[in-house]
Amino acid sequence: MTPTEPPALLTARDLRVVFPGRSGAAPARAVDQVELEIRPGEIVALVGESGCGKSTLARALLGLVKPTAGEVSFAGRPLTYSTRALRAYRRRAQLVLQDPIGSLNPRHTVYDAVAEGLRIHGHSGDERAAVADALSRAGLRPPERFFLRYPHELSGGQRQRVVIAGALVLEPELLVADEPVASLDASVRGEILDLLLRLRTELGLAALVVTHDLGLAWNIADRVAVMYLGRIVETGRVEQVLTAPQHPYTRALLSVLPDAPGDPVILTGEPPDPSRIPTGCRFRARCPVLASGEAERAGVADACRTEDPAVLDAGPTAQAACHWVHAQVTA
């Protein structure tokens, strides 16, 4: 943290989530020694391939999955897992899912869907006014026009706004949005992203946006955290990570974007399996730097095969977990 940055709102330290293996299979290390911070009013994009552990990490940060080890802190206090503590925490940190159809009960009106959180938490104020305010902030105006509608009567973008309103009604400090625009048309995606940016400006909301879309990260995030096989392998300011990526995995993800310069980097080897994390660098089986001999020439190939790389500085505003990157930085 620099002198001008506020203390972190949400912090994960050495966070691990291990799921038992089925039918004698090895345990799956879905989240493995993750370090992450989100500051007040900051939007962090968590990016990576499907199966890398992004959604499990998001749920662990919200207390929906209890970590196997490590610690989550919110506003400087460690998260505890009693029913009362989690209930209080979930007023301050809310989840927005990617599938608004699955998130909304088809038998509930918009009003009831948004009011549900208030009722669960025993809201003692004016329920109707709170629901109307949340819908209005989510861009559904006039809000009364939507009170008696059902999910099937709304467009996809409107349904997602209802889900966001259901989070906003509790006046949280943090939103965790898991692929919040993945199921929407391109034009509607832009509207929802603009809404998230506006909420950050108007309400000071912080957000963790889970996505596989690096273009979305560029458009919305202040910082980016790149996840591979349960670990954050690169993190930093969005302009640093997406214009000057350091980790070979980040470079490969960016190389396949439509406007990326040069040829796309096609990752070879087996896809990630959290029950079979290799020794050494977890990316080594698919790493183009190791395969091309660049790691050998840099004198780090043996370390790539035997040593788990630490997360170290990899530029003015970024960090990466990669022996080859560390060799370039110190050369």
Rosetta blueprint (number, residue, H / E / L):
1 M L
2 T L
3 P L
4 T L
5 E L
6 P L
7 P L
8 A L
9 L L
10 L E
11 T E
12 A E
13 R E
14 D E
15 L E
16 R E
17 V E
18 V E
19 F E
20 P L
21 G L
22 R L
23 S L
24 G L
25 A L
26 A L
27 P L
28 A E
29 R E
30 A E
31 V E
32 D E
33 Q E
34 V E
35 E E
36 L E
37 E E
38 I E
39 R L
40 P L
41 G L
42 E L
43 I E
44 V E
45 A E
46 L E
47 V E
48 G L
49 E L
50 S L
51 G L
52 C L
53 G L
54 K H
55 S H
56 T H
57 L H
58 A H
59 R H
60 A H
61 L H
62 L L
63 G L
64 L L
65 V L
66 K L
67 P L
68 T L
69 A E
70 G E
71 E E
72 V E
73 S E
74 F E
75 A L
76 G L
77 R E
78 P E
79 L L
80 T L
81 Y L
82 S L
83 T H
84 R H
85 A H
86 L H
87 R H
88 A H
89 Y H
90 R H
91 R H
92 R H
93 A E
94 Q E
95 L E
96 V E
97 L L
98 Q L
99 D L
100 P H
101 I H
102 G H
103 S H
104 L L
105 N L
106 P L
107 R L
108 H L
109 T L
110 V H
111 Y H
112 D H
113 A H
114 V H
115 A H
116 E H
117 G H
118 L H
119 R H
120 I H
121 H L
122 G L
123 H L
124 S L
125 G L
126 D L
127 E H
128 R H
129 A H
130 A H
131 V H
132 A H
133 D H
134 A H
135 L H
136 S H
137 R H
138 A L
139 G L
140 L L
141 R L
142 P L
143 P H
144 E H
145 R H
146 F H
147 F L
148 L L
149 R L
150 Y L
151 P H
152 H H
153 E H
154 L L
155 S L
156 G H
157 G H
158 Q H
159 R H
160 Q H
161 R H
162 V H
163 V H
164 I H
165 A H
166 G H
167 A H
168 L H
169 V L
170 L L
171 E L
172 P L
173 E L
174 L E
175 L E
176 V E
177 A E
178 D E
179 E L
180 P L
181 V L
182 A L
183 S L
184 L L
185 D L
186 A H
187 S H
188 V H
189 R H
190 G H
191 E H
192 I H
193 L H
194 D H
195 L H
196 L H
197 L H
198 R H
199 L H
200 R H
201 T H
202 E H
203 L H
204 G L
205 L L
206 A E
207 A E
208 L E
209 V E
210 V E
211 T E
212 H L
213 D L
214 L H
215 G H
216 L H
217 A H
218 W H
219 N H
220 I H
221 A L
222 D L
223 R E
224 V E
225 A E
226 V E
227 M E
228 Y E
229 L L
230 G L
231 R E
232 I E
233 V E
234 E E
235 T E
236 G E
237 R E
238 V H
239 E H
240 Q H
241 V H
242 L H
243 T H
244 A L
245 P L
246 Q L
247 H L
248 P H
249 Y H
250 T H
251 R H
252 A H
253 L H
254 L H
255 S H
256 V L
257 L L
258 P L
259 D L
260 A L
261 P L
262 G L
263 D L
264 P L
265 V L
266 I L
267 L L
268 T L
269 G L
270 E L
271 P L
272 P L
273 D L
274 P L
275 S L
276 R L
277 I L
278 P L
279 T L
280 G L
281 C L
282 R L
283 F L
284 R H
285 A H
286 R H
287 C L
288 P H
289 V H
290 L H
291 A H
292 S L
293 G L
294 E H
295 A H
296 E H
297 R H
298 A L
299 G L
300 V L
301 A H
302 D H
303 A H
304 C H
305 R H
306 T H
307 E L
308 D L
309 P L
310 A L
311 V L
312 L E
313 D E
314 A L
315 G L
316 P L
317 T L
318 A E
319 Q E
320 A E
321 A L
322 C L
323 H H
324 W H
325 V H
326 H H
327 A H
328 Q H
329 V H
330 T H
331 A L
